[in-house]
Amino acid sequence: MRTLLVLALLAMISGSHTLPTVIQWEEDPEQTPGFFEGDIVLRPKSRNCMSNPSQHWPDGIVYYKFSEGIDDVRKDFIRKAMNIIEEGSCVRFKEADDDQPYFVNITGNPGGCYSTVGFVQDISILNLHKHDLNTGCYRTGKIIHELLHTLGFYHMQSTYDRDDYIRIAYENVKPDFVHDFAKYSKDFVEDFGQKYDYGSIMHYSPHAFSANGAETIVPLQEIREGLMGQREALSTVDLIKLNKMYKCPELQVKD
């Protein structure tokens, strides 16, 4: 039954040619100064979370706690994003008991949306600035993006072979953020046999960290306007990678 649900979900996503266009903000809360690539909390001796099983959540269960100050309406909104990930994979999110030794601490501090990458055998961080619902960090796609970081995903545009698919227009990048466009080495990230995905929910928008409003990421292939940087839905490739990363046994996701 779950297999049919996932296949239907994939068919709906991959068969649609009308994913909503990217909504631009004057300040994107995923692009916060002081965090690696704008929304990643770096850990000592960071390793490739995507291919290293020790960096995956055991049994695919992500335990979490809400910090004080996150109201019930926002809790339900966050759980909605968790449910979308659960519907497309074997990953499960469970609220942690008091004696749970490791969990994601979901906070609502000022300063944007950011998260730890992968399982850390301790307390992870996922922060969502308390914007109004459907704005800023409280867009469903933004929350899914941060949850995928928690599960072990890095940003798409930093993958090792990105130069075959995009050009970074460094002349348009804010000088203090040039380092956020560094490219990962092949032994740092895992593509699980999938091609570069312009439509990944983990891809930067074309104007990320722009100093002048011009594009900082230029696609080398013709793609639909608004696809790159979308925060509306998990792409088919996102779902395939997630299922392969967590070795989901029942979900027959087609490459």
ROTOR-977924 format. One record per atom (N, C-alpha, C): residue in one letter; atom name; x, y, z. Coordinates in nm, 3 decimals, padded with zeros to 5 digits. Layout:
N
  code  site       xx       yy       zz
     a    CA        X        Y        Z
...
***
This chain:
255
  code  site       xx       yy       zz
     m     N   00.083  -00.120   00.000
     m    CA   00.000   00.000   00.000
     m     C   00.087   00.125   00.000
     r     N   00.191   00.125   00.088
     r    CA   00.277   00.241   00.095
     r     C   00.355   00.257  -00.035
     t     N   00.394   00.143  -00.098
     t    CA   00.464   00.150  -00.225
     t     C   00.381   00.223  -00.328
     l     N   00.252   00.189  -00.336
     l    CA   00.165   00.253  -00.433
     l     C   00.153   00.402  -00.404
     l     N   00.149   00.437  -00.275
     l    CA   00.139   00.577  -00.238
     l     C   00.261   00.655  -00.283
     v     N   00.379   00.596  -00.263
     v    CA   00.502   00.664  -00.302
     v     C   00.512   00.676  -00.452
     l     N   00.477   00.568  -00.524
     l    CA   00.482   00.573  -00.669
     l     C   00.386   00.678  -00.722
     a     N   00.271   00.688  -00.658
     a    CA   00.175   00.790  -00.699
     a     C   00.229   00.930  -00.673
     l     N   00.296   00.945  -00.558
     l    CA   00.355   01.074  -00.524
     l     C   00.462   01.112  -00.624
     l     N   00.547   01.014  -00.659
     l    CA   00.652   01.040  -00.757
     l     C   00.594   01.074  -00.893
     a     N   00.491   01.001  -00.932
     a    CA   00.429   01.027  -01.060
     a     C   00.371   01.168  -01.064
     m     N   00.312   01.209  -00.952
     m    CA   00.253   01.341  -00.945
     m     C   00.359   01.449  -00.960
     i     N   00.476   01.428  -00.893
     i    CA   00.581   01.528  -00.897
     i     C   00.652   01.527  -01.031
     s     N   00.694   01.407  -01.077
     s    CA   00.772   01.399  -01.199
     s     C   00.688   01.427  -01.322
     g     N   00.558   01.401  -01.314
     g    CA   00.473   01.422  -01.429
     g     C   00.424   01.564  -01.442
     s     N   00.448   01.644  -01.342
     s    CA   00.399   01.782  -01.346
     s     C   00.502   01.873  -01.410
     h     N   00.459   01.959  -01.497
     h    CA   00.548   02.056  -01.559
     h     C   00.519   02.196  -01.508
     t     N   00.442   02.203  -01.400
     t    CA   00.399   02.334  -01.352
     t     C   00.426   02.352  -01.204
     l     N   00.544   02.307  -01.158
     l    CA   00.580   02.337  -01.020
     l     C   00.576   02.488  -01.000
     p     N   00.525   02.534  -00.889
     p    CA   00.516   02.679  -00.868
     p     C   00.652   02.745  -00.880
     t     N   00.654   02.866  -00.928
     t    CA   00.780   02.938  -00.944
     t     C   00.834   02.978  -00.808
     v     N   00.963   03.008  -00.806
     v    CA   01.029   03.046  -00.682
     v     C   00.984   03.185  -00.641
     i     N   00.949   03.200  -00.516
     i    CA   00.913   03.331  -00.463
     i     C   01.038   03.393  -00.403
     q     N   01.074   03.511  -00.447
     q    CA   01.195   03.577  -00.401
     q     C   01.163   03.668  -00.283
     w     N   01.249   03.667  -00.182
     w    CA   01.238   03.760  -00.071
     w     C   01.354   03.857  -00.079
     e     N   01.336   03.973  -00.019
     e    CA   01.447   04.066  -00.014
     e     C   01.562   04.004   00.064
     e     N   01.530   03.933   00.171
     e    CA   01.631   03.862   00.247
     e     C   01.584   03.718   00.265
     d     N   01.658   03.625   00.211
     d    CA   01.621   03.484   00.222
     d     C   01.671   03.432   00.356
     p     N   01.582   03.379   00.440
     p    CA   01.625   03.332   00.572
     p     C   01.716   03.210   00.568
     e     N   01.732   03.148   00.449
     e    CA   01.829   03.040   00.435
     e     C   01.969   03.094   00.412
     q     N   01.983   03.224   00.393
     q    CA   02.112   03.284   00.361
     q     C   02.155   03.376   00.475
     t     N   02.189   03.312   00.586
     t    CA   02.217   03.384   00.710
     t     C   02.368   03.396   00.732
     p     N   02.420   03.516   00.749
     p    CA   02.563   03.530   00.779
     p     C   02.602   03.451   00.903
     g     N   02.719   03.391   00.898
     g    CA   02.769   03.317   01.013
     g     C   02.747   03.169   01.007
     f     N   02.668   03.123   00.908
     f    CA   02.644   02.980   00.892
     f     C   02.700   02.934   00.758
     f     N   02.756   02.814   00.755
     f    CA   02.812   02.759   00.632
     f     C   02.702   02.749   00.527
     e     N   02.728   02.807   00.410
     e    CA   02.632   02.810   00.300
     e     C   02.497   02.869   00.340
     g     N   02.498   02.947   00.447
     g    CA   02.380   03.023   00.484
     g     C   02.285   02.956   00.581
     d     N   02.291   02.821   00.592
     d    CA   02.193   02.755   00.681
     d     C   02.243   02.624   00.739
     i     N   02.375   02.602   00.738
     i    CA   02.430   02.477   00.790
     i     C   02.514   02.505   00.914
     v     N   02.485   02.431   01.021
     v    CA   02.566   02.437   01.142
     v     C   02.678   02.335   01.127
     l     N   02.801   02.384   01.114
     l    CA   02.914   02.294   01.095
     l     C   02.949   02.222   01.224
     r     N   02.988   02.096   01.208
     r    CA   03.033   02.015   01.321
     r     C   03.182   01.988   01.305
     p     N   03.254   01.965   01.415
     p    CA   03.394   01.925   01.404
     p     C   03.406   01.797   01.322
     k     N   03.506   01.792   01.237
     k    CA   03.535   01.673   01.158
     k     C   03.412   01.629   01.078
     s     N   03.348   01.725   01.010
     s    CA   03.232   01.692   00.929
     s     C   03.271   01.592   00.821
     r     N   03.186   01.491   00.805
     r    CA   03.211   01.388   00.705
     r     C   03.093   01.380   00.609
     n     N   03.110   01.297   00.508
     n    CA   03.003   01.282   00.410
     n     C   02.884   01.213   00.474
     c     N   02.787   01.291   00.515
     c    CA   02.670   01.233   00.582
     c     C   02.586   01.150   00.487
     m     N   02.591   01.181   00.359
     m    CA   02.503   01.113   00.265
     m     C   02.539   00.966   00.248
     s     N   02.668   00.933   00.249
     s    CA   02.707   00.794   00.225
     s     C   02.756   00.722   00.350
     n     N   02.780   00.794   00.458
     n    CA   02.835   00.735   00.580
     n     C   02.721   00.692   00.672
     p     N   02.697   00.561   00.686
     p    CA   02.584   00.514   00.768
     p     C   02.588   00.564   00.912
     s     N   02.708   00.589   00.966
     s    CA   02.715   00.635   01.104
     s     C   02.658   00.776   01.121
     q     N   02.641   00.846   01.009
     q    CA   02.585   00.980   01.013
     q     C   02.435   00.982   00.979
     h     N   02.378   00.861   00.959
     h    CA   02.235   00.851   00.933
     h     C   02.162   00.821   01.063
     w     N   02.040   00.867   01.075
     w    CA   01.962   00.841   01.196
     w     C   01.932   00.693   01.207
     p     N   01.967   00.631   01.321
     p    CA   01.947   00.486   01.339
     p     C   01.804   00.444   01.310
     d     N   01.791   00.340   01.229
     d    CA   01.660   00.285   01.192
     d     C   01.572   00.387   01.121
     g     N   01.632   00.495   01.073
     g    CA   01.554   00.595   01.002
     g     C   01.457   00.672   01.088
     i     N   01.480   00.674   01.220
     i    CA   01.390   00.744   01.312
     i     C   01.459   00.872   01.362
     v     N   01.398   00.984   01.334
     v    CA   01.449   01.113   01.380
     v     C   01.369   01.157   01.502
     y     N   01.436   01.161   01.615
     y    CA   01.370   01.207   01.738
     y     C   01.385   01.360   01.747
     y     N   01.282   01.424   01.795
     y    CA   01.286   01.570   01.803
     y     C   01.213   01.620   01.927
     k     N   01.251   01.741   01.967
     k    CA   01.181   01.812   02.074
     k     C   01.161   01.956   02.029
     f     N   01.049   02.013   02.069
     f    CA   01.024   02.154   02.045
     f     C   01.071   02.234   02.165
     s     N   01.142   02.341   02.139
     s    CA   01.182   02.427   02.249
     s     C   01.065   02.512   02.295
     e     N   01.078   02.569   02.413
     e    CA   00.974   02.658   02.463
     e     C   00.960   02.778   02.369
     g     N   00.840   02.822   02.353
     g    CA   00.819   02.940   02.268
     g     C   00.763   02.907   02.131
     i     N   00.766   02.778   02.092
     i    CA   00.704   02.738   01.966
     i     C   00.560   02.698   01.996
     d     N   00.466   02.773   01.944
     d    CA   00.326   02.751   01.977
     d     C   00.271   02.629   01.903
     d     N   00.153   02.587   01.943
     d    CA   00.092   02.466   01.887
     d     C   00.065   02.478   01.737
     v     N   00.029   02.597   01.692
     v    CA   00.002   02.616   01.549
     v     C   00.129   02.592   01.468
     r     N   00.241   02.644   01.514
     r    CA   00.367   02.624   01.443
     r     C   00.415   02.478   01.455
     k     N   00.390   02.417   01.569
     k    CA   00.425   02.275   01.584
     k     C   00.351   02.191   01.480
     d     N   00.223   02.216   01.463
     d    CA   00.145   02.142   01.363
     d     C   00.196   02.169   01.223
     f     N   00.239   02.292   01.196
     f    CA   00.291   02.328   01.064
     f     C   00.420   02.252   01.036
     i     N   00.506   02.241   01.136
     i    CA   00.632   02.166   01.121
     i     C   00.602   02.018   01.101
     r     N   00.508   01.966   01.177
     r    CA   00.472   01.824   01.161
     r     C   00.416   01.796   01.022
     k     N   00.350   01.891   00.962
     k    CA   00.299   01.876   00.826
     k     C   00.415   01.850   00.730
     a     N   00.525   01.923   00.745
     a    CA   00.643   01.903   00.662
     a     C   00.704   01.765   00.689
     m     N   00.709   01.725   00.815
     m    CA   00.759   01.592   00.849
     m     C   00.675   01.484   00.782
     n     N   00.544   01.501   00.783
     n    CA   00.454   01.402   00.723
     n     C   00.479   01.386   00.574
     i     N   00.511   01.495   00.506
     i    CA   00.539   01.487   00.362
     i     C   00.661   01.399   00.337
     i     N   00.765   01.414   00.419
     i    CA   00.884   01.330   00.405
     i     C   00.850   01.185   00.437
     e     N   00.771   01.163   00.540
     e    CA   00.732   01.026   00.576
     e     C   00.653   00.959   00.465
     e     N   00.566   01.033   00.398
     e    CA   00.485   00.975   00.292
     e     C   00.569   00.928   00.173
     g     N   00.687   00.986   00.156
     g    CA   00.771   00.949   00.043
     g     C   00.890   00.863   00.077
     s     N   00.896   00.810   00.200
     s    CA   01.014   00.733   00.241
     s     C   00.978   00.646   00.361
     c     N   01.080   00.575   00.411
     c    CA   01.061   00.496   00.533
     c     C   01.108   00.573   00.656
     v     N   01.153   00.696   00.639
     v    CA   01.196   00.779   00.751
     v     C   01.076   00.814   00.838
     r     N   01.097   00.815   00.968
     r    CA   00.991   00.850   01.062
     r     C   01.041   00.954   01.162
     f     N   00.954   01.047   01.197
     f    CA   00.984   01.149   01.297
     f     C   00.903   01.119   01.423
     k     N   00.971   01.116   01.536
     k    CA   00.904   01.086   01.663
     k     C   00.945   01.188   01.768
     e     N   00.847   01.238   01.841
     e    CA   00.878   01.331   01.949
     e     C   00.950   01.256   02.060
     a     N   01.061   01.312   02.106
     a    CA   01.149   01.243   02.200
     a     C   01.095   01.248   02.342
     d     N   01.116   01.138   02.415
     d    CA   01.087   01.135   02.558
     d     C   01.196   01.210   02.632
     d     N   01.174   01.233   02.760
     d    CA   01.271   01.307   02.840
     d     C   01.405   01.236   02.851
     d     N   01.405   01.102   02.843
     d    CA   01.530   01.027   02.858
     d     C   01.597   00.995   02.725
     q     N   01.548   01.050   02.614
     q    CA   01.609   01.025   02.484
     q     C   01.744   01.096   02.476
     p     N   01.856   01.022   02.454
     p    CA   01.988   01.085   02.459
     p     C   02.022   01.171   02.338
     y     N   01.963   01.141   02.224
     y    CA   01.992   01.221   02.104
     y     C   01.861   01.259   02.036
     f     N   01.858   01.382   01.989
     f    CA   01.737   01.432   01.925
     f     C   01.768   01.564   01.856
     v     N   01.674   01.610   01.774
     v    CA   01.683   01.742   01.712
     v     C   01.608   01.840   01.800
     n     N   01.676   01.943   01.842
     n    CA   01.612   02.048   01.920
     n     C   01.562   02.154   01.823
     i     N   01.431   02.163   01.808
     i    CA   01.371   02.258   01.714
     i     C   01.343   02.388   01.788
     t     N   01.413   02.493   01.746
     t    CA   01.407   02.621   01.815
     t     C   01.344   02.728   01.724
     g     N   01.311   02.840   01.785
     g    CA   01.251   02.950   01.711
     g     C   01.325   03.080   01.733
     n     N   01.457   03.073   01.739
     n    CA   01.538   03.191   01.766
     n     C   01.544   03.284   01.645
     p     N   01.565   03.413   01.666
     p    CA   01.586   03.504   01.553
     p     C   01.712   03.465   01.477
     g     N   01.717   03.499   01.350
     g    CA   01.841   03.476   01.276
     g     C   01.831   03.377   01.164
     g     N   01.712   03.347   01.115
     g    CA   01.699   03.264   00.995
     g     C   01.668   03.119   01.020
     c     N   01.680   03.040   00.913
     c    CA   01.656   02.895   00.918
     c     C   01.791   02.826   00.902
     y     N   01.823   02.734   00.992
     y    CA   01.950   02.663   00.981
     y     C   01.942   02.532   01.058
     s     N   02.034   02.441   01.026
     s    CA   02.028   02.308   01.088
     s     C   02.164   02.240   01.085
     t     N   02.179   02.142   01.173
     t    CA   02.292   02.051   01.170
     t     C   02.270   01.951   01.058
     v     N   02.378   01.902   00.997
     v    CA   02.366   01.803   00.890
     v     C   02.392   01.663   00.946
     g     N   02.294   01.576   00.930
     g    CA   02.311   01.436   00.967
     g     C   02.299   01.409   01.116
     f     N   02.313   01.281   01.150
     f    CA   02.302   01.233   01.288
     f     C   02.433   01.257   01.361
     v     N   02.426   01.313   01.482
     v    CA   02.548   01.352   01.553
     v     C   02.565   01.281   01.687
     q     N   02.479   01.184   01.720
     q    CA   02.486   01.111   01.846
     q     C   02.482   01.205   01.966
     d     N   02.410   01.311   01.951
     d    CA   02.399   01.413   02.056
     d     C   02.275   01.497   02.022
     i     N   02.274   01.620   02.065
     i    CA   02.162   01.708   02.036
     i     C   02.191   01.787   01.909
     s     N   02.109   01.771   01.807
     s    CA   02.120   01.847   01.683
     s     C   02.038   01.975   01.695
     i     N   02.061   02.064   01.601
     i    CA   01.991   02.192   01.601
     i     C   01.912   02.207   01.472
     l     N   01.790   02.252   01.484
     l    CA   01.712   02.296   01.368
     l     C   01.637   02.422   01.413
     n     N   01.677   02.534   01.357
     n    CA   01.616   02.661   01.398
     n     C   01.529   02.717   01.287
     l     N   01.412   02.763   01.325
     l    CA   01.319   02.829   01.233
     l     C   01.275   02.960   01.296
     h     N   01.330   03.067   01.244
     h    CA   01.288   03.200   01.291
     h     C   01.136   03.208   01.287
     k     N   01.076   03.262   01.391
     k    CA   00.930   03.256   01.403
     k     C   00.860   03.359   01.314
     h     N   00.869   03.333   01.183
     h    CA   00.793   03.414   01.089
     h     C   00.645   03.374   01.095
     d     N   00.560   03.455   01.035
     d    CA   00.421   03.416   01.019
     d     C   00.413   03.292   00.930
     l     N   00.306   03.215   00.944
     l    CA   00.290   03.096   00.860
     l     C   00.288   03.134   00.713
     n     N   00.351   03.048   00.633
     n    CA   00.361   03.066   00.488
     n     C   00.447   03.185   00.447
     t     N   00.533   03.228   00.538
     t    CA   00.633   03.329   00.504
     t     C   00.767   03.286   00.565
     g     N   00.877   03.336   00.508
     g    CA   01.009   03.312   00.564
     g     C   01.038   03.166   00.592
     c     N   01.085   03.138   00.713
     c    CA   01.117   03.000   00.751
     c     C   00.994   02.912   00.763
     y     N   00.878   02.973   00.774
     y    CA   00.756   02.894   00.791
     y     C   00.680   02.874   00.660
     r     N   00.755   02.845   00.555
     r    CA   00.700   02.787   00.433
     r     C   00.729   02.637   00.440
     t     N   00.635   02.557   00.399
     t    CA   00.652   02.411   00.410
     t     C   00.780   02.365   00.343
     g     N   00.808   02.417   00.224
     g    CA   00.929   02.377   00.152
     g     C   01.057   02.416   00.223
     k     N   01.055   02.529   00.291
     k    CA   01.172   02.571   00.368
     k     C   01.198   02.472   00.482
     i     N   01.092   02.431   00.548
     i    CA   01.107   02.336   00.659
     i     C   01.156   02.202   00.607
     i     N   01.101   02.155   00.495
     i    CA   01.148   02.030   00.435
     i     C   01.295   02.040   00.401
     h     N   01.337   02.152   00.346
     h    CA   01.479   02.174   00.313
     h     C   01.566   02.155   00.436
     e     N   01.529   02.217   00.547
     e    CA   01.608   02.205   00.669
     e     C   01.602   02.063   00.726
     l     N   01.488   01.998   00.716
     l    CA   01.477   01.860   00.763
     l     C   01.565   01.766   00.681
     l     N   01.580   01.793   00.552
     l    CA   01.670   01.710   00.471
     l     C   01.814   01.732   00.512
     h     N   01.851   01.853   00.552
     h    CA   01.984   01.872   00.611
     h     C   01.998   01.783   00.734
     t     N   01.898   01.785   00.820
     t    CA   01.900   01.702   00.941
     t     C   01.918   01.555   00.907
     l     N   01.860   01.512   00.797
     l    CA   01.871   01.372   00.754
     l     C   02.004   01.340   00.687
     g     N   02.081   01.442   00.651
     g    CA   02.213   01.418   00.594
     g     C   02.238   01.476   00.458
     f     N   02.147   01.555   00.403
     f    CA   02.164   01.614   00.270
     f     C   02.243   01.744   00.277
     y     N   02.328   01.764   00.173
     y    CA   02.395   01.891   00.152
     y     C   02.327   01.964   00.037
     h     N   02.375   02.083   00.003
     h    CA   02.316   02.160  -00.106
     h     C   02.355   02.104  -00.242
     m     N   02.259   02.103  -00.332
     m    CA   02.279   02.046  -00.465
     m     C   02.387   02.119  -00.544
     q     N   02.387   02.251  -00.542
     q    CA   02.476   02.327  -00.630
     q     C   02.622   02.318  -00.589
     s     N   02.652   02.255  -00.477
     s    CA   02.791   02.241  -00.433
     s     C   02.850   02.104  -00.465
     t     N   02.776   02.020  -00.537
     t    CA   02.824   01.886  -00.567
     t     C   02.946   01.889  -00.658
     y     N   03.020   01.781  -00.661
     y    CA   03.151   01.777  -00.727
     y     C   03.146   01.804  -00.877
     d     N   03.037   01.767  -00.946
     d    CA   03.031   01.783  -01.091
     d     C   02.942   01.900  -01.133
     r     N   02.920   01.993  -01.044
     r    CA   02.828   02.103  -01.072
     r     C   02.871   02.189  -01.190
     d     N   03.003   02.196  -01.219
     d    CA   03.050   02.282  -01.328
     d     C   03.005   02.233  -01.465
     d     N   02.956   02.111  -01.473
     d    CA   02.899   02.061  -01.598
     d     C   02.755   02.109  -01.618
     y     N   02.697   02.166  -01.514
     y    CA   02.555   02.200  -01.518
     y     C   02.524   02.347  -01.486
     i     N   02.611   02.410  -01.408
     i    CA   02.589   02.550  -01.373
     i     C   02.721   02.626  -01.377
     r     N   02.710   02.758  -01.389
     r    CA   02.826   02.845  -01.375
     r     C   02.801   02.938  -01.257
     i     N   02.899   02.947  -01.169
     i    CA   02.888   03.041  -01.058
     i     C   02.940   03.176  -01.105
     a     N   02.854   03.276  -01.106
     a    CA   02.892   03.411  -01.149
     a     C   02.949   03.486  -01.029
     y     N   03.075   03.458  -01.000
     y    CA   03.137   03.515  -00.880
     y     C   03.137   03.667  -00.881
     e     N   03.134   03.726  -01.001
     e    CA   03.134   03.871  -01.010
     e     C   03.008   03.933  -00.950
     n     N   02.905   03.851  -00.932
     n    CA   02.780   03.902  -00.876
     n     C   02.759   03.863  -00.729
     v     N   02.851   03.784  -00.674
     v    CA   02.836   03.734  -00.537
     v     C   02.888   03.836  -00.436
     k     N   02.815   03.853  -00.327
     k    CA   02.865   03.938  -00.219
     k     C   03.002   03.887  -00.175
     p     N   03.101   03.974  -00.166
     p    CA   03.238   03.930  -00.134
     p     C   03.248   03.841  -00.011
     d     N   03.172   03.871   00.092
     d    CA   03.181   03.794   00.216
     d     C   03.119   03.656   00.205
     f     N   03.054   03.626   00.091
     f    CA   02.984   03.499   00.077
     f     C   03.040   03.412  -00.036
     v     N   03.153   03.453  -00.093
     v    CA   03.213   03.374  -00.201
     v     C   03.243   03.232  -00.154
     h     N   03.289   03.218  -00.030
     h    CA   03.323   03.085   00.021
     h     C   03.203   02.992   00.027
     d     N   03.082   03.047   00.028
     d    CA   02.963   02.962   00.035
     d     C   02.933   02.893  -00.097
     f     N   03.010   02.924  -00.200
     f    CA   02.994   02.857  -00.329
     f     C   03.107   02.758  -00.355
     a     N   03.179   02.720  -00.250
     a    CA   03.284   02.619  -00.266
     a     C   03.224   02.488  -00.315
     k     N   03.302   02.414  -00.391
     k    CA   03.255   02.287  -00.448
     k     C   03.306   02.171  -00.364
     y     N   03.220   02.076  -00.334
     y    CA   03.260   01.958  -00.259
     y     C   03.341   01.864  -00.347
     s     N   03.429   01.787  -00.287
     s    CA   03.502   01.685  -00.361
     s     C   03.414   01.562  -00.380
     k     N   03.453   01.476  -00.473
     k    CA   03.372   01.359  -00.506
     k     C   03.361   01.263  -00.388
     d     N   03.463   01.259  -00.302
     d    CA   03.458   01.167  -00.188
     d     C   03.383   01.226  -00.069
     f     N   03.331   01.347  -00.085
     f    CA   03.258   01.411   00.024
     f     C   03.107   01.398   00.009
     v     N   03.059   01.393  -00.114
     v    CA   02.915   01.384  -00.137
     v     C   02.883   01.258  -00.216
     e     N   02.759   01.214  -00.206
     e    CA   02.712   01.092  -00.272
     e     C   02.590   01.127  -00.356
     d     N   02.594   01.088  -00.485
     d    CA   02.478   01.119  -00.570
     d     C   02.385   01.001  -00.589
     f     N   02.421   00.885  -00.534
     f    CA   02.337   00.765  -00.540
     f     C   02.296   00.732  -00.683
     g     N   02.387   00.759  -00.776
     g    CA   02.362   00.725  -00.916
     g     C   02.268   00.819  -00.988
     q     N   02.237   00.932  -00.927
     q    CA   02.143   01.027  -00.987
     q     C   02.217   01.143  -01.054
     k     N   02.156   01.195  -01.160
     k    CA   02.214   01.309  -01.229
     k     C   02.188   01.438  -01.152
     y     N   02.257   01.542  -01.194
     y    CA   02.239   01.674  -01.133
     y     C   02.092   01.713  -01.141
     d     N   02.041   01.768  -01.032
     d    CA   01.898   01.795  -01.022
     d     C   01.871   01.944  -01.002
     y     N   01.842   02.013  -01.111
     y    CA   01.811   02.156  -01.103
     y     C   01.689   02.182  -01.015
     g     N   01.598   02.086  -01.009
     g    CA   01.473   02.104  -00.936
     g     C   01.475   02.054  -00.793
     s     N   01.593   02.017  -00.743
     s    CA   01.601   01.969  -00.605
     s     C   01.559   02.078  -00.508
     i     N   01.492   02.035  -00.403
     i    CA   01.455   02.129  -00.297
     i     C   01.578   02.174  -00.219
     m     N   01.694   02.111  -00.248
     m    CA   01.821   02.146  -00.184
     m     C   01.906   02.239  -00.270
     h     N   01.854   02.287  -00.382
     h    CA   01.930   02.375  -00.472
     h     C   01.911   02.521  -00.433
     y     N   02.019   02.598  -00.440
     y    CA   02.009   02.743  -00.422
     y     C   01.924   02.804  -00.533
     s     N   01.871   02.922  -00.508
     s    CA   01.803   02.999  -00.612
     s     C   01.908   03.067  -00.701
     p     N   01.869   03.111  -00.821
     p    CA   01.966   03.174  -00.912
     p     C   02.028   03.302  -00.857
     h     N   01.962   03.367  -00.762
     h    CA   02.011   03.495  -00.710
     h     C   02.068   03.484  -00.568
     a     N   02.103   03.364  -00.527
     a    CA   02.153   03.344  -00.391
     a     C   02.278   03.429  -00.364
     f     N   02.277   03.501  -00.253
     f    CA   02.390   03.584  -00.209
     f     C   02.431   03.687  -00.313
     s     N   02.336   03.736  -00.391
     s    CA   02.369   03.833  -00.496
     s     C   02.399   03.970  -00.436
     a     N   02.503   04.034  -00.490
     a    CA   02.541   04.167  -00.444
     a     C   02.468   04.276  -00.521
     n     N   02.416   04.242  -00.638
     n    CA   02.362   04.345  -00.726
     n     C   02.227   04.309  -00.789
     g     N   02.168   04.198  -00.745
     g    CA   02.041   04.156  -00.801
     g     C   02.053   04.069  -00.924
     a     N   02.175   04.055  -00.976
     a    CA   02.197   03.969  -01.093
     a     C   02.214   03.824  -01.049
     e     N   02.205   03.732  -01.145
     e    CA   02.217   03.590  -01.113
     e     C   02.357   03.556  -01.064
     t     N   02.361   03.473  -00.962
     t    CA   02.489   03.419  -00.914
     t     C   02.507   03.274  -00.958
     i     N   02.398   03.208  -00.993
     i    CA   02.403   03.071  -01.044
     i     C   02.335   03.068  -01.179
     v     N   02.411   03.035  -01.282
     v    CA   02.360   03.037  -01.419
     v     C   02.354   02.894  -01.471
     p     N   02.237   02.843  -01.505
     p    CA   02.228   02.706  -01.558
     p     C   02.291   02.696  -01.696
     l     N   02.360   02.588  -01.722
     l    CA   02.423   02.566  -01.853
     l     C   02.332   02.489  -01.947
     q     N   02.216   02.450  -01.898
     q    CA   02.115   02.386  -01.981
     q     C   01.988   02.469  -01.973
     e     N   01.904   02.455  -02.074
     e    CA   01.777   02.527  -02.072
     e     C   01.683   02.460  -01.973
     i     N   01.638   02.534  -01.876
     i    CA   01.545   02.481  -01.776
     i     C   01.428   02.577  -01.761
     r     N   01.321   02.528  -01.706
     r    CA   01.204   02.611  -01.686
     r     C   01.231   02.718  -01.582
     e     N   01.185   02.837  -01.609
     e    CA   01.201   02.947  -01.515
     e     C   01.134   02.913  -01.383
     g     N   01.204   02.938  -01.275
     g    CA   01.150   02.912  -01.143
     g     C   01.179   02.774  -01.089
     l     N   01.238   02.686  -01.172
     l    CA   01.266   02.550  -01.126
     l     C   01.380   02.548  -01.025
     m     N   01.487   02.618  -01.057
     m    CA   01.607   02.614  -00.974
     m     C   01.586   02.700  -00.848
     g     N   01.594   02.635  -00.734
     g    CA   01.572   02.704  -00.608
     g     C   01.431   02.692  -00.556
     q     N   01.348   02.610  -00.622
     q    CA   01.209   02.597  -00.576
     q     C   01.203   02.537  -00.436
     r     N   01.105   02.581  -00.359
     r    CA   01.084   02.531  -00.224
     r     C   00.938   02.488  -00.206
     e     N   00.885   02.427  -00.313
     e    CA   00.744   02.388  -00.310
     e     C   00.725   02.238  -00.293
     a     N   00.821   02.156  -00.339
     a    CA   00.800   02.011  -00.335
     a     C   00.934   01.939  -00.343
     l     N   00.940   01.822  -00.280
     l    CA   01.053   01.731  -00.301
     l     C   01.053   01.690  -00.448
     s     N   01.169   01.690  -00.510
     s    CA   01.178   01.642  -00.648
     s     C   01.183   01.489  -00.647
     t     N   01.163   01.430  -00.763
     t    CA   01.175   01.285  -00.775
     t     C   01.314   01.239  -00.731
     v     N   01.416   01.313  -00.773
     v    CA   01.554   01.276  -00.738
     v     C   01.576   01.290  -00.587
     d     N   01.520   01.392  -00.525
     d    CA   01.530   01.404  -00.379
     d     C   01.476   01.278  -00.311
     l     N   01.361   01.231  -00.357
     l    CA   01.298   01.113  -00.297
     l     C   01.380   00.987  -00.322
     i     N   01.434   00.974  -00.442
     i    CA   01.517   00.857  -00.473
     i     C   01.639   00.855  -00.381
     k     N   01.707   00.968  -00.369
     k    CA   01.826   00.975  -00.284
     k     C   01.792   00.943  -00.138
     l     N   01.683   00.998  -00.090
     l    CA   01.644   00.975   00.049
     l     C   01.616   00.827   00.073
     n     N   01.544   00.764  -00.019
     n    CA   01.513   00.622  -00.004
     n     C   01.639   00.536  -00.011
     k     N   01.732   00.572  -00.098
     k    CA   01.857   00.496  -00.108
     k     C   01.946   00.520   00.014
     m     N   01.951   00.643   00.061
     m    CA   02.033   00.675   00.177
     m     C   01.990   00.594   00.299
     y     N   01.859   00.582   00.318
     y    CA   01.808   00.512   00.436
     y     C   01.766   00.368   00.406
     k     N   01.806   00.321   00.286
     k    CA   01.784   00.180   00.250
     k     C   01.640   00.137   00.278
     c     N   01.547   00.216   00.233
     c    CA   01.406   00.187   00.255
     c     C   01.368   00.057   00.184
     p     N   01.326  -00.046   00.257
     p    CA   01.307  -00.179   00.198
     p     C   01.180  -00.196   00.117
     e     N   01.075  -00.124   00.151
     e    CA   00.945  -00.148   00.089
     e     C   00.915  -00.052  -00.026
     l     N   00.995   00.050  -00.041
     l    CA   00.960   00.156  -00.135
     l     C   01.034   00.136  -00.266
     q     N   00.964   00.098  -00.367
     q    CA   01.023   00.070  -00.497
     q     C   01.021   00.197  -00.580
     v     N   01.120   00.281  -00.557
     v    CA   01.129   00.408  -00.628
     v     C   01.206   00.386  -00.757
     k     N   01.148   00.425  -00.866
     k    CA   01.212   00.404  -00.996
     k     C   01.313   00.514  -01.023
     d     N   01.431   00.475  -01.072
     d    CA   01.533   00.574  -01.111
     d     C   01.489   00.644  -01.238
***
